[in-house]
Amino acid sequence: MKRILLVAAIAVLASPGTFAQSKADVSGKWQLNVETSGGSGTPTVTFKQDGEKLTGHYSSATLGENDITGTMKDANITFTFTANVQGTSINVTYTGTVDKDTMKGTVSLGEVGEGSFTGKRQ
């Protein structure tokens, strides 16, 4: 009887879904859709992921070209950069969750305000 219980326990532990979901890899190009009280935009972000560390590039008509840094922990993503808009520096922080080839969350634009975003891998 003990052997049957041991075999059953091993089968449960080895089955998919028992352990935490594998960490998401966001490497590559993403198209974002951003909505704020001041308007909307469709920036492009290219991520390079090394473990939990993110680096990359952000490109948009509103905030320009910026290098990013961030983290990817399990399904949680955070990335930041400082944009120069009409001579004013704005600290921009995106925080959200990733599900395979999509992401969603919030964006903080420093003192300018906040908004929401969704994204799709290209």
Beta strands, then each sheet from edge to edge (+ up, - down):
strand 1: 28-36
strand 2: 39-41
strand 3: 44-50
strand 4: 53-60
strand 5: 64-73
strand 6: 76-85
strand 7: 88-99
strand 8: 102-109
strand 9: 114-121
sheet 1: 2+ 1- 3+ 4- 5+ 6- 7+ 8- 9+
end
